[in-house]
């Protein structure tokens, strides 16, 4: 879940084209005149036995031409 303060010049969009997984949320923050910033919030579910999140992160083709922030527990 994501909360943000709505502003006229700020846009926040779900980026499900980068990854689709129940434990990874990818958000694009768009601000005029700035490159889109990608924020990835990763939840490491201790009950998940397949280690799918680790595999996905290792094989993600993250953009190199804009800021990317990885967060999580």
CORNOR-V714647 format. One record per helix or strand. SS is the DSSP state (a for helix, b for strand). FROM is the first residue (numbers start at 0). TO is the last residue. If there is no record, write none. Layout:
<<SS	FROM	TO> <SS	FROM	TO>>
This chain:
<<b	9	13> <b	20	20> <b	23	30> <b	36	41> <a	51	57> <b	67	71>>
